[in-house]
Structure formats: structure tokens, C-alpha cells
Amino acid sequence: MSENTDLQNNEHNQGLRKLTTAQLLNFCLGFFGLQFAWQMRIILSGPVTEGLGASPFIFGLIWLAGPVTGMVVQPIIGALSDNTNTRFGRRRPYLMLGAILAAIALWAFPNSEPIAQFIADKLHCPLPLFGGLIVAAIMIWIIDACVNAAQGPYRALIPDNIVQEQHSIANSYLSFAIGLGSVIAAGTAPFLNWAFNYQMSIEAQFIMAALAFFLGMTWTCITFKEKQPETVKSKKEDKQPSFMDNLKTFLQSSPEVYKICAMQFCTWIGVMCMFIFFTQFAIHTVYNVPDLTTVSDVVKAQYSETIAAATNFSSICFAILNLVCFVVSIPIGMLSTKFGNKKVHMISLIIMTVSYILMTLTSNSKAIMLLMGVAGIGWASILALPFAMLSEYIKKGSEGAVMGIFNIFIAGPQILVCTLIAWFISKCTIQTPDGLNYHWEFSFLIGAIVLFISVIVTKMIHEKLPE
């Protein structure tokens, strides 16, 4: 870093505040609600759409709502929030609007079929064959769009309002909220069933998610005060950059920004190799269930209990992953403050890479649960430190747009994994004594390779070390 950059950082810290631990916890409550809703959408969207007649291919198209809206919505909303100046703040109007619309869509999604029937009755027309599925698809796209619309402005609150030396720890608190929200969202219904023999309906779980998103975001918007925009002295100074201006600025950023984006792109290929394929890995590799896409219903029924056990095992593994993320997220932020984001992130990615490699070598359920917990260390770092590294290079006034553009390097890999890598695995067949199967463990091998590439790219990033 040059002396000019040091002066610029000191100037940027003017008017910003240093938050206490209680204030950081309060700050991340809205993100807790956001992640709670997002995790519920991931867990339960499959059963809902399948019940409405969605084939795996149709569900895949619906699932693309997440990365597509992430690539389109986040940059646009981020740029708009940079140019917003209201008495409610720059970012808070978008956070609240996203929470309200998402809460409505979360309630409507599991009720898509009666909603479609209600619309058909009001219009005095027959219910289309896929009426409920169409409504469900629309609700999924609304949920994903609102979640993505809220993420960019929420992340931008950190460079907007918090001193630069706390950017790492503030992003780690968001990682903490993501881990906690994921664990509670995934574990509430099973816990109630285990402790009180009460099984929550899917509708009730989505209402719970809607309330968590709306109430958490409302609390943050009420209690977290945004820094007032600086008073402008001329019309020229008052002019805010457009989205294209911000994109041009982003593309003209220092080489370090390009390296951070490359690091993020490779990292999220590795992450999505786990998220998209782990359940299939659990069913077909750990529990030895053959491919059942072309067998009779009688044969499928023979494996129903095994598939249920494998699905529960997958849910437990994801809960362990997010629990470890929840536990280590704040310590990772503290370590990165002391030793630098780069070193801590590299070590975390290496740990995750090793856990992936070991998962390709075993099908022991206990070992895999342990390895998923180890991977949670890398997951906690991925959710925090790349954003903290990027924040060092964000031009003042473009925080929302930059965070939105940066999300392209998260959303893009998701599309790549669910298309190209899925096609590759479909070509890697294996004949087992029970029938045809696929090498689902190859997803972890591919993930390990790109995660290691991400480590190499991270090594090349020049970072200003903390004093």
C-alpha cells in the first residue's frame, strides 16, 4: 500500500464508527433472518415443487432463480442504493422492501396450488394443468430476487458505516449469523419432532421463515443507524455515478480486485460442488442406493427407507457444517484482524480442500460427518474474508454497486456447476452389484482442485497487513 492509500483510508474513516460486540451482534440480526429464510427455501423447495409435478429438470430450471437473480438483481440494486438519498437512509429502503416482498412470497410458495385455484375461480377460467407449479416458480423467483436484493446493500452497510479496521470482524459476524440461521432453520422441525413428537407442516415452516426474515430485517433497519450522506456543495459534486459508471470503475480497479474476483469465482465452484451434489453423494455413495431413474415403482419402494435415512444423514451433515461455521466465524474474524485476511483465508481454504479430498476416499458415514464439520472452517472464511479483502479497494460512494458486481463471481459458478459439472458426472457411470450408479465423489475431487487453485490465487494477492 502506498502513502496515498494510507491517507485515503484515514480520510475514508472520517465519520465512521467503531462498533462494540453488542452492536455487531445487533447489526447481524437482519442477516440471520435472511439466511434463515434462504436455508428454508433450499431445504423445502424440492418437496413442494415435486408435489406440484415438477420433474428434476424443471426443478433445476426453477433452482437457477438464485444465480440468475444474483447476477442481475444484486448489481442493479447495489448501484441504485449507492444513488439513493432518503430520510430513511441509502440501504434501509431496499432491505425493508426486500423483506416485505420475500415474506409474502415465503407464505405463498407452499400455498401455490390453492392460490392458483383462487385466481382461476376469480377469472372464471379452468385451472391450467401446471397452474400451481407456475405460481410456485414465480414465488421462488421473487424469494431469490428479494434475498439477492437485500444481500448487496446489507454488505455495503459495512464500508458505509464501520471503520476500516473492523471490516473483517463485521463480515465475520455476518458469517456467524449465516451459520446460526442455517442451523436453526434446518434443526427446528426435527428438534420439535424429537423433543415433543410434533411434526411441523411445510406451510408452518415457511411462515416461520417469513417471520424470521421480516422481523430480523425490521429490527436491523430500526436499530442500526446509517451514516448521513455528506452535504454536497455543487451540482457537479451532487451527481451520482450510474451503474455503468460503477461497472467501468470496477473494471478499471487495481490488479488486486481482479485477483480477488478470480479467487471468489474458483472458490464458489468448489463450494457449489458440495452444495448441489452432496445429497446425491450421501444417497448413492454412502448408502449405496443405485440409480433409480429408470426402474419400476416396485424397485423404488424397496429403497424408500434407505433414501429417507440418507436424506436425514445429508441434513445432519449440513447442520454440522453450518454449526462449525457458526462457532468459528468470529474467531476467524479476530485472527484475520491480527494476522491479515489473506493468511487466514488461505489456511481455511487449504483445510476445506483437504476435507474434500478425504471425502473422495471414504464412504464411512461418521468420517464424512467429521469431514463436513472440518469443511465448515473454510465455509466460515468464505462467507466473510473475501468481502473484507475487497472492501480495501472499494471507491467511496460505489460500495453497493461493487458488492453487487462482486456477487456475479458467486452466482456465475453456480450456473457452471449445475450444468457443465452435472453433465460431466452424468457421463461417469459405474456398474455396481445393485445396478447402475454414478461417481458422485468426483464432485468433491473437482471441488478440491478448484479450491486449491483459489489458494494459489489468494497467495498472489497483495494485502496491507494490520499494524
Phi, psi and omega in degrees: 000140179273170178295325178297322179294321178299318178295321179295321179295318178297321179293322181293330181285349181295129180085350178271163185234156176261127186267146173281172178300317179297321180290324177293320177297318178297320181299325187271002182297321178297323179290329173301312179297320179298312181291326176303311181294319182295319180295321179295322178296320180293316185290317192253355181293327179298306179302324181293309183290326177296321177295339178266003175102014181282129172283166177305324180293316179296319177298323177299318178296320178294321181298333179295351177305321182299299181294324181294312178294329177296322181284333185261310189287313186301313179298321182292311180295322178300315179294319179298319181292330175298326185263007181269138178217094180234168178290347176268355179111181180272315188264326188301323178302323181285325178296316182290317179298318178297320180294319181294310181295320180294321179298318178296315181293324178295323176291320186285330188304307180287352177253025186298320183293311176295329176295316178298321178294320178298317179295317179297321178294318180293326180271358179054047179224155180294149179290125177301157184302320180248034183302309180296322180293323178296316178298318180298318178298318179298317180295321178298316180294324177294315180301310182295321179296318181291320177298315179292325179295329181277329186296313182300304177300326179295313178299325182290342176300333183291301178293337177294319197235345188244141181300151189298325182291349178257005182298318180296312183290327178293317176293329177291327175293326174294321175298319175303315180293323178296314179297314181295316179298320180294316182295314182292319179298317181285331189262347186298306182297313177299323179295316179297324179292320181287317187276323187236006181055037179242122180259112178293139175286161178298320179300317181294323180292324177289326174297319177300318179295320179297317180294319180297316180295309184294312184291319179297315181291322178298317180298315179297317181295328180282318190265337181263113184270128177282150174295134179291137179296148181293146179288128181270152185249352180206162179295326179296317179289333183285341183291125181266147180292145177280174178300319180294325175298315180294322178296318178297317178298319180297316181291337179264012182292176181295161178302335181295326179294320177297320179294319179296320178295318177297319177301314182295320180299310180295319181301315185283340168297314179297317180297314183288337172300327176280310186298318185282323191252355187296320181298318177295323176299317180296316183291310191266335181258311181286317183259005171058034175275124179289171176295128186246015186291335184243009182268170181283166179296330179296316179293319178301320181297331180293335182256004187300316180292322179294319179296319178297318179295320180292322178294319176297320178299318178299317179298319179297319180297318179293324176296320178296316178306311183285332176294317177296318176304315180299319185286320188264354187299313181290317173303323177297319177297320179292319179294321180292328176296325182276317188252351181104145181297320187299309182297314182295320181292320178300313180298319180296319179293322178297318178300317179294321178299314180298319180297323177297313182299316180295329178290337176284347185256358183217154172236015178286124187297319181294320178296320181291322176299318178297316181293326176295322175297318178297320178298336178298336176295313177295322180298319178297320179291319180298325182284351186232305195289325176302323179292322177293322178294319180293325186298340178292341187243009182280129176288135182302133180095353181240020187300313182295317180296318181295317178297324178292316178295321179300330180294339176301327182278001169258316184287320181304312178300329179297318178295319180299316184291316184281359176243289187293311182290325175298320177297319180298315180295325179296340178269351183260075183272159177215137179264117180253167177303333181269350180138190182291141177214178180233156178277076180295336179293344178297335179298323179286328177295315177297317179299319180296321181297311183287330174295322178292324174299321178298322176299317180297317179296318179300321178301330184278349182284132175268120184237142174284119181284147177295148180286000000 
